[in-house]
Amino acid sequence: MPQRDSLWSRDAVAERILNGDQLIVYNGHLLRIPQSWLGAHPGGALAILHFVGRDATDEIQAYHLDHTLDLIARYSIGRVELADGVWKPFVPPVMSGWVRRLNPVTRQLEWFSEAAPQRSSLDTDLSPSSQILLVQRNTKSFIGAPDRATLEPSPTSLSLQTQAQHSQAYKSLHKRIVDAGLYDTPYISGYGVEALRIALLASVSVFAYHNSCFVLSAFFLGLTWHQIVFTVHDLGHMGVTHNWAIDRVIAILLADYIGGLSIGWWVDNHNIHHIVTNHPSHDPDIEHLPFLAISPAFISSLWSSFYKRIMCFDAFAKVFVSLQHNLFYVLMAFGRFNLYVNSYGFLIKKAFDTRRARGGRWAWPMEVIGIIFFWIWFGRVLYGCGSWQRALSYLFVSHVVTSPLHVQIVLSHFSMSTADLGPAESFPHRQLRTTTDVICDESIGFIHGGLHLQVTHHLFPRLPRHNLKRASLLVKEFAQEQGLTYAEFGFVDGNAEVIGVLRGVAEQVKLMGKVAKAEVGEAVENQLGKK
């Protein structure tokens, strides 16, 4: 076993990674993450695998509580050799389609190729030379393994020294955030006011229902769900009590029992979204085929490392994507139904998964009971409407009312870059490049739940939402000092930007169809000419 004072060269780290070790750089230390911890990690295995061979210092500190950070030293096996004070990162194997799986024949963990890497041969804004996308591999097998070339990143326009400078400045910014007390939870002025607002909306819904004003009741129930989601969001980030168990129990009661959605699924999904924001092959929050494609990259039928499937750009997808800018708001209106599908699929997949270090034995059954409870009370509400027509109307109105939330979420990312700048990109650079704020008057900020300040939220995900406004002023100073762009749009302009992106991809799909028809016509003419 290597000593903790060992000094690891880049070559030695690469050799151990290729032999199957999960090695991550943290504050100059080399962490070896045991295979058993991948399944037990509360943030999921992918949150670790995406940083194998990379410096994950900023991400680890942003997403973990202080007492958790104190435990990290136990995984250190030494320090790494730095070049000019900077670690030159590798491409994590998972980002090239390689994962470790149990071989059913040998009963050993071995390398498994689940997808084929497609390295960019161009160097454009949409497809930089550093980009690696995953596509379907013809034969998935345990034959072969990644090599040193797999780990080496493609050329990039980014300077490691500049990215290291951004990272160091971010650490100073984080200290300013902490010293300003912005991690302190405003229980009374923040969540207390929210609780009263939610209670008022729910009371109006109940009152209207008992007076047979079913559409009005459905409207206010939708508003109740809309507001609850914001509090659940903070709880999922451990941003309320900053205690994992307490935040998770409250989140389950609100999300599962009242909203019918799985907080476990949302956290599993959302953690990866924050880590690999806007990456077409890895960020589940932009992987919406066959209905939406925000980048031409999706036309290649990419592999999703999160969903573990090919996102087929088939005939059905071609039709929808070619019309996506016209169907966008219709799709957003039914967004909550998609959340049900993802939630319940997750709970089925995670049945009796007791490996998680936190909540492994109680979180899943508590969620399942919560979902059953939700459909009992909500089913009773629909039944009490008196007719299937009124019940259907109640179901539709209550769910459509929540659609502005889905619009708001996509505004923060859909119009931003989806390019992969490689493992050299620093955490703050990536978040500022892929995220935008939605500008709104402070008096109506509660409609957005405070999450219109997405740039600051992505940099400091555990901050209570009510403190994001103050923190954003510091972030804007940081961005200006580092020469980084802090993007923000008004709600109307943001919608126009998103529609423009969707229209651009749709037009490319239509153009592809015209070219294909022309090629078929030419082939037919040539064939007839031969006859």
Sequence and secondary structure as in RCSB ss.txt:
>XXXX:A:sequence
MPQRDSLWSRDAVAERILNGDQLIVYNGHLLRIPQSWLGAHPGGALAILHFVGRDATDEIQAYHLDHTLDLIARY
SIGRVELADGVWKPFVPPVMSGWVRRLNPVTRQLEWFSEAAPQRSSLDTDLSPSSQILLVQRNTKSFIGAPDRAT
LEPSPTSLSLQTQAQHSQAYKSLHKRIVDAGLYDTPYISGYGVEALRIALLASVSVFAYHNSCFVLSAFFLGLTW
HQIVFTVHDLGHMGVTHNWAIDRVIAILLADYIGGLSIGWWVDNHNIHHIVTNHPSHDPDIEHLPFLAISPAFIS
SLWSSFYKRIMCFDAFAKVFVSLQHNLFYVLMAFGRFNLYVNSYGFLIKKAFDTRRARGGRWAWPMEVIGIIFFW
IWFGRVLYGCGSWQRALSYLFVSHVVTSPLHVQIVLSHFSMSTADLGPAESFPHRQLRTTTDVICDESIGFIHGG
LHLQVTHHLFPRLPRHNLKRASLLVKEFAQEQGLTYAEFGFVDGNAEVIGVLRGVAEQVKLMGKVAKAEVGEAVE
NQLGKK
>XXXX:A:secstr
   TT EE HHHHHHHHHTT EEEEETTEEEEE HHHHHH TT SHHHHTTTTSB HHHHHHHS HHHHTTGGGG
EEEEE  BTTB      GGGGTEEEEE TTT SEEEEE SEEEE SS SSSS TT EEEE  SS BSS    HHH
HS    S  HHHHHHHHHHHHHHHHHHHHTTTTS  IIIIIIHHHHHHHHHHHHHHHHHHTT HHHHHHHHHHHH
HHHHHHHHHHHTT SSS HHHHHHHHHIIIIIIT   HHHHHHHHHHHHHSTT TTT GGG  TTT  SSGGGGG
 BEETTTTEE    HHHHHHHHTHHHHHHHHHHTHHHHHHHHHHHHHHHTTT    TTTTTTHHHHHHHHHHHHH
HHHHHHHHTTSSHHHHHHHHHHHHHTTHHHHHHHHHTTTTS      TTS HHHHHHHH  EEE  GGGHHHHTT
TT HHHHHHSTTS GGGHHHHHHHHHHHHHHHT    EEEHHHHHHHHHHHHHHHHHHHHHHHHHHHHHHHHHHH
HHHHH 
